[in-house]
Amino acid sequence: MIDLNLKSLAFIKKILKKHLSGVEVKAFGSHVTGRAKTFSDLDLVIIGDKPIPIKTINALKFEFSNSDLPILVDIVDWNTISEEFREKIAEDCVTLIAK
């Protein structure tokens, strides 16, 4: 479960679907583990068959940062992170968008 209100979650999913297709998006980190603090960001990982274009990542970051969301959103690309980081994410994650 993600420690975030339903309205914010719906808005996040809407933005993700606007910019992405054919990928899976998972949330991980403190908002999934229940250890989020007041200023904790929401960590998202995009899992696709190939790296996500930097233009797409930047568009997502721009749209999230210019929104009225009460939280910052951090995005990482599964294809560009280490195996150790992948294992850490896999320990505690929640699917936001299924492939």
C-alpha positions in Angstrom: 0.0 0.0 0.0 1.2 3.5 -0.8 1.0 6.1 2.0 -0.7 8.8 -0.2 -4.3 10.0 -0.7 -6.4 8.5 -3.5 -6.7 11.8 -5.3 -3.0 12.3 -5.5 -2.5 8.6 -6.6 -5.0 9.0 -9.4 -3.3 12.2 -10.6 0.1 10.5 -10.6 -1.2 7.6 -12.6 -2.8 10.0 -15.1 0.5 11.8 -15.7 2.3 8.5 -16.0 -0.2 7.1 -18.5 0.0 10.3 -20.5 3.7 9.9 -21.1 4.3 6.2 -20.9 3.0 3.0 -22.6 4.1 -0.6 -22.6 6.0 -0.3 -19.3 5.4 -1.1 -15.7 5.6 1.5 -13.0 6.2 0.6 -9.3 6.5 2.7 -6.2 9.1 1.9 -3.6 10.8 3.6 -0.6 9.4 5.2 2.5 5.9 5.8 1.1 5.6 2.0 0.5 7.3 0.8 3.7 5.3 3.1 6.0 8.4 5.1 7.1 7.6 8.3 5.2 8.3 11.6 6.9 6.5 14.9 6.2 8.9 15.9 3.4 9.6 12.4 2.0 9.3 12.0 -1.8 7.5 9.3 -3.7 10.0 7.0 -5.4 8.9 5.5 -8.7 10.7 3.0 -11.0 9.8 2.6 -14.6 10.4 -1.0 -15.9 10.5 -1.4 -19.6 12.2 -3.6 -22.2 14.7 -0.8 -23.0 15.8 2.4 -21.4 13.3 5.2 -21.2 14.3 8.2 -23.3 15.7 11.1 -21.2 13.2 13.4 -22.9 10.3 11.3 -21.5 11.9 11.2 -18.0 12.4 15.0 -18.1 8.8 15.6 -19.2 7.5 13.5 -16.3 9.7 15.3 -13.8 8.7 18.7 -15.2 5.0 17.8 -15.0 5.2 16.5 -11.5 7.3 19.4 -10.2 4.8 21.9 -11.7 1.7 20.2 -10.4 -0.2 20.8 -7.2 0.8 17.5 -5.8 1.6 17.7 -2.0 4.7 15.5 -2.6 7.8 15.4 -4.7 8.1 12.5 -7.1 11.4 10.9 -7.9 11.7 8.7 -11.0 14.3 6.1 -11.9 14.7 3.9 -14.9 15.1 0.2 -14.2 17.4 -0.2 -17.1 19.9 2.3 -15.8 20.2 1.2 -12.2 22.5 -1.3 -10.6 21.5 -4.9 -9.8 21.9 -4.1 -6.1 19.4 -1.2 -6.4 17.0 -3.5 -8.3 17.2 -6.0 -5.5 16.5 -3.4 -2.9 13.5 -2.1 -4.9 12.1 -5.6 -5.3 12.1 -6.2 -1.6 9.3 -3.6 -1.0 7.4 -2.2 -4.0 3.9 -1.7 -5.1 2.7 -1.8 -8.8 1.1 1.5 -9.9 0.8 0.6 -13.6 1.0 -2.9 -14.9 2.5 -3.6 -18.3 
